[in-house]
Amino acid sequence: MDDTYIPIIDIGALRRGDAAGSRRIAAQLERACSDTGFFCVVGHGVPQPVIDAAFQHAKSFFALPVEQKMMLSLEHYSDCFRGYAPVLSELADGKRNAYELMEFSVEFAADHPDVRAGKPMHGPNLWPALPGYRAAITQYIEQMIGLGFDLMRGIAISLGLREDFFRLAFNDRPFWQFRTAHYPAPDELARMAAALPRQGPLAQTEIGDHSCGAHTDYGCLTILLADYPGLEILTRAGHWIDAPTLPGAYVCNIGDMLQYWTRDRYVATRHRVSTSEERISLPFFFQPDYDTWVVPLDIGSSDKVFPAVQYGPYAFGKYQGIYPQSSGGQR
């Protein structure tokens, strides 16, 4: 077992549906998910123009005046957790993170029965009025959904399950979440932070020593692409190592829910971001359907008790901790 090595896995055969190649890839996924819970993927087939457009439109939005961005504040939208969050508004490891972001999730029209009933985390997304923005981000998300299903198919094979296990468990409708995140350079961060209100639940919370504090992701699978290095991973020996940086490669990691689902056979590893340069990242969180009951698999060696968990209420509780200033507001 080596938790200092982050493998680079070519998943071309998995994406093509090649059975023998998929088994070879699944064996690599099994080692990676058991050791660090992190791996990089190449051969993913996501078109470069789609990637470029997503980064371009993310940058265009973050370049807007803060007053315009705040018109899409997720604080206006309470328990849906969609929209814009300025720098220092998100918590990790009990401290404020040094980036701004836009949050998106599954689109539900305002007249959808679940929205009208006030179901947490259900509602329409908030879209900037920038030409081409919605189309570019939507196209990127569609690519991530396809990639997410294929990676979960590989993970299912790695666990000895039928390859469509997670697609069926997700009810074929993953409750994904996607964000575009902007880490300002230090001088710009200081200027942005000085302009923020100095009241509310986060006013007395310290700013972290890192751009994003140490944490594990709460869901199943994270698929990340960034335009600048900075991601660091904590080994079991307590050392921080840099995530590989390979142009066009996605960095993927296991979240808490998949560790739970596999009874600790696969591991969710703490990670953080440290950067002194401006950075844009596009993390995509591939999650079960909101209503899915996660029944831990009969695998793994842990003696702990793993009761079934309904994903949606679990995720809602996690987001309330991430955005304490948004909890309890009005739609």
C-alpha positions in Angstrom: 0.0 0.0 0.0 1.4 3.3 -1.1 -0.4 6.5 -0.1 2.2 8.9 -1.5 1.7 7.9 -5.1 -1.2 9.3 -7.1 -1.6 7.2 -10.2 -2.4 8.6 -13.7 -5.0 6.3 -15.3 -5.9 6.2 -19.0 -9.7 5.5 -19.0 -10.1 5.5 -22.7 -11.1 1.8 -22.8 -13.6 2.3 -20.0 -15.2 5.2 -21.8 -15.4 3.1 -25.0 -17.0 0.2 -23.2 -14.2 -2.2 -23.9 -14.8 -5.1 -21.4 -11.2 -6.3 -21.1 -9.8 -2.8 -20.9 -12.4 -1.8 -18.4 -11.3 -4.6 -16.1 -7.7 -3.5 -16.3 -8.7 0.1 -15.5 -10.9 -1.2 -12.6 -7.9 -2.9 -11.1 -6.0 0.4 -11.1 -9.0 2.2 -9.6 -9.2 -0.4 -6.8 -5.6 0.2 -5.8 -6.0 4.0 -6.0 -9.3 4.1 -4.0 -7.8 1.8 -1.3 -4.5 3.7 -1.0 -5.1 7.4 -1.2 -8.6 7.7 -2.6 -7.1 10.0 -5.3 -6.2 9.3 -8.9 -5.8 11.3 -12.1 -7.5 10.4 -15.4 -6.5 11.0 -19.0 -8.1 9.6 -22.1 -11.4 10.9 -20.7 -12.7 12.2 -24.0 -14.0 15.6 -22.7 -13.6 17.9 -25.7 -11.0 20.6 -25.2 -13.2 23.4 -26.6 -15.8 22.5 -24.0 -13.2 22.8 -21.3 -11.8 26.0 -22.6 -15.3 27.6 -22.8 -16.1 26.7 -19.2 -12.9 28.3 -17.9 -13.4 31.4 -20.1 -16.9 32.0 -18.9 -16.0 31.3 -15.3 -13.3 34.0 -15.5 -15.7 36.4 -17.3 -18.1 36.1 -14.4 -15.6 36.6 -11.6 -14.2 39.7 -13.4 -17.6 41.4 -12.9 -18.0 44.1 -10.2 -18.9 42.5 -6.8 -22.2 44.4 -6.8 -23.2 42.6 -9.9 -22.1 39.2 -8.6 -23.9 39.7 -5.3 -27.2 40.1 -7.2 -26.9 36.3 -7.6 -25.9 35.7 -4.0 -26.8 32.2 -2.7 -27.9 34.0 0.6 -31.0 35.1 -1.3 -31.8 31.5 -2.0 -31.5 30.0 1.5 -31.6 26.2 1.5 -31.1 25.7 -2.2 -27.4 26.6 -2.0 -27.2 27.9 -5.6 -25.6 31.1 -6.7 -22.7 33.3 -5.8 -20.6 33.2 -2.6 -17.9 35.9 -2.2 -14.5 35.3 -0.7 -14.3 34.2 2.9 -18.0 33.0 3.0 -17.4 29.3 3.0 -16.0 27.3 5.9 -13.5 24.4 5.9 -11.8 23.1 9.0 -13.5 25.8 11.0 -11.9 28.6 9.1 -12.9 30.8 6.2 -11.7 29.9 2.7 -10.0 32.4 0.4 -12.0 32.1 -2.8 -15.2 33.1 -4.4 -17.5 30.7 -6.2 -20.7 30.0 -8.2 -22.7 27.0 -7.1 -24.9 25.0 -9.5 -26.9 21.8 -9.0 -29.7 19.8 -10.7 -32.1 22.2 -12.3 -35.7 22.3 -10.9 -38.2 24.7 -12.3 -39.8 27.1 -9.8 -43.2 25.3 -10.2 -41.7 21.8 -9.7 -43.7 20.0 -7.0 -40.6 19.5 -4.8 -39.7 23.2 -5.1 -43.2 24.2 -4.2 -43.2 21.9 -1.3 -40.0 23.5 0.0 -37.8 20.4 -0.3 -34.2 21.4 0.7 -31.6 21.9 -2.1 -34.3 21.9 -4.8 -34.8 24.9 -7.1 -33.6 26.6 -10.3 -30.1 27.7 -10.7 -29.1 31.4 -10.8 -27.5 32.3 -14.1 -25.4 35.4 -14.9 -26.7 37.5 -17.8 -23.5 37.0 -19.8 -23.7 35.9 -23.5 -23.0 32.2 -23.9 -22.4 31.6 -20.1 -25.3 29.3 -19.5 -24.8 27.3 -22.6 -21.1 26.8 -22.0 -21.5 25.8 -18.3 -24.5 23.5 -19.1 -22.5 21.8 -21.9 -19.5 21.2 -19.5 -21.8 19.8 -16.8 -23.3 17.4 -19.4 -19.8 16.1 -20.1 -19.1 15.7 -16.4 -22.3 13.7 -15.8 -21.2 11.2 -18.6 -17.7 11.0 -17.2 -19.0 10.5 -13.7 -21.3 7.6 -14.7 -18.4 5.9 -16.5 -16.0 6.4 -13.5 -18.6 5.0 -11.2 -19.0 2.0 -13.6 -15.3 1.4 -13.3 -15.5 1.7 -9.5 -18.4 -0.8 -9.5 -16.3 -3.3 -11.4 -13.4 -2.7 -9.0 -15.7 -3.8 -6.1 -16.9 -6.9 -7.9 -20.4 -5.4 -8.4 -22.5 -5.4 -11.6 -21.2 -2.6 -13.6 -24.5 -0.6 -13.6 -24.8 -0.9 -9.8 -24.3 2.8 -9.1 -26.4 4.0 -12.0 -29.3 2.0 -10.6 -28.5 3.1 -7.0 -28.5 6.7 -8.2 -31.9 6.2 -9.8 -30.2 7.2 -13.1 -30.5 10.8 -11.8 -27.4 11.9 -9.9 -27.9 14.9 -7.6 -24.7 16.4 -8.8 -23.2 19.7 -7.7 -20.8 21.9 -9.7 -19.0 25.0 -8.8 -16.6 27.4 -10.5 -14.1 28.7 -8.0 -11.8 31.7 -8.2 -8.8 32.0 -5.9 -7.6 35.6 -6.1 -3.9 36.5 -5.9 -3.0 37.7 -2.3 -3.2 41.5 -3.0 -6.6 41.1 -4.8 -7.9 38.9 -1.9 -7.0 41.6 0.6 -8.9 44.2 -1.4 -11.9 42.0 -1.8 -11.9 41.0 1.9 -11.8 44.6 3.0 -14.9 45.4 1.1 -17.0 42.7 2.7 -19.5 43.4 5.6 -18.1 42.8 9.0 -21.1 41.4 10.6 -23.1 38.1 10.6 -22.2 34.5 11.6 -18.8 34.5 9.9 -17.5 37.9 11.1 -15.6 36.5 14.1 -14.3 33.4 12.2 -10.6 33.4 11.4 -9.3 33.4 7.9 -7.5 30.1 7.3 -3.8 29.7 6.6 -4.5 28.1 3.3 -6.6 29.1 0.3 -8.9 26.3 1.1 -8.7 24.5 4.5 -8.1 20.8 5.0 -11.3 18.7 4.5 -12.7 15.6 2.9 -15.5 15.9 0.3 -18.8 14.7 1.7 -20.2 12.9 -1.4 -19.2 10.0 -3.6 -16.8 11.2 -6.3 -15.1 14.6 -7.1 -13.8 15.3 -10.6 -11.6 18.4 -10.6 -9.8 20.5 -13.2 -7.8 23.7 -12.4 -5.7 26.1 -14.4 -3.0 26.4 -11.8 -1.4 24.0 -9.2 -2.2 24.2 -5.5 -4.0 21.0 -4.5 -2.3 19.2 -1.6 -3.2 15.7 -0.2 -2.5 14.4 3.3 -0.9 11.0 3.6 -1.5 8.5 6.4 1.9 9.4 7.7 0.8 13.0 8.1 2.7 14.5 5.3 1.2 16.9 2.7 2.0 16.0 -0.9 1.2 17.9 -4.1 -1.4 16.5 -6.4 0.0 15.7 -9.9 -0.3 18.5 -12.5 -0.7 17.2 -16.0 -2.3 19.3 -18.7 -5.8 18.1 -19.5 -5.8 15.5 -16.7 -8.7 15.4 -14.2 -7.9 14.9 -10.5 -10.5 12.6 -8.9 -11.1 11.7 -5.3 -13.4 9.6 -3.2 -15.8 11.3 -0.9 -17.1 10.4 2.6 -20.3 8.8 1.3 -18.4 6.3 -1.0 -16.1 5.4 1.9 -19.2 4.8 4.0 -20.9 2.9 1.2 -17.8 0.6 1.0 -17.5 0.2 4.7 -14.1 2.0 4.7 -12.7 -0.2 2.0 -12.2 2.9 -0.1 -10.9 6.0 1.6 -11.8 9.7 1.5 -8.6 11.6 2.1 -8.1 15.1 3.6 -6.9 17.7 1.1 -6.5 21.4 0.9 -5.4 24.2 -1.5 -2.4 26.4 -1.0 -1.7 28.9 -3.8 0.0 32.3 -4.0 -1.2 32.8 -7.6 -4.6 33.5 -9.1 -6.4 30.2 -9.7 -9.6 29.0 -11.3 -10.9 25.5 -10.5 -13.9 23.5 -11.7 -14.9 20.9 -9.2 -17.8 18.6 -10.1 -19.3 16.5 -7.3 -21.0 13.3 -8.6 -23.6 12.3 -6.0 -26.6 9.9 -5.6 -30.1 11.0 -6.2 -31.4 13.1 -3.3 -33.9 10.3 -2.3 -31.4 7.4 -2.5 -31.0 5.3 0.5 -27.3 4.3 0.8 -27.1 0.8 2.1 -23.4 0.0 2.9 -22.1 -3.0 0.9 -21.3 -6.3 2.5 -17.5 -5.7 1.9 -14.6 -4.2 3.8 -13.1 -5.3 7.1 -14.3 -2.6 9.4 -16.1 -3.7 12.6 -18.1 -0.5 12.8 -21.9 -0.5 12.4 -23.0 1.2 9.1 -26.7 1.9 9.2 -28.5 2.9 5.9 -28.4 6.7 5.2 -30.7 8.7 3.0 -28.4 10.8 0.9 -30.4 14.1 0.6 -30.9 14.9 4.3 -27.2 13.9 4.9 -26.0 16.3 2.1 -28.3 19.1 3.3 -26.8 18.9 6.8 -23.3 19.1 5.3 -24.1 22.2 3.3 -25.6 23.9 6.3 -22.2 23.5 8.0 -20.4 24.8 4.9 -22.6 27.9 4.5 -23.8 28.8 8.0 -24.8 32.3 7.0 -27.4 30.8 4.5 -29.2 28.4 6.8 -32.6 29.4 8.0 -33.2 32.1 5.5 -36.1 32.6 3.1 -36.4 31.5 -0.5 
